[in-house]
């Protein structure tokens, strides 16, 4: 792609704002999780968005998220002997699109 065609493409590119969808994560401490999210615009403040993340009760994702909360609490209050060895979670977005959206 030439610089001119890139500029033309980028100028015409329309970004789809994701307001809900699913994230698939693999955390090194607790394993895989599938988490649904919903983004809510706050009335009167265009710069703020509230994100709500949920898992299905009783699912392995729910159990892993609770385990992650316990693990994080233990890391917070554990004696510090150096940096944490856990790598960041890998995240894959799977947006839920409404009919007719691109």
DAFEN-V838786 format. One record per helix or strand. SS is the DSSP state (~ for helix, > for strand). FROM is the first residue (numbers start at 0). LEN is the number of residues. If there is no record, write none. Layout:
# DAFEN-V838786
ss	from	len
SS	FROM	LEN
SS	FROM	LEN
This chain:
# DAFEN-V838786
ss	from	len
~	2	10
>	19	8
>	30	11
>	48	6
~	59	18
>	89	6
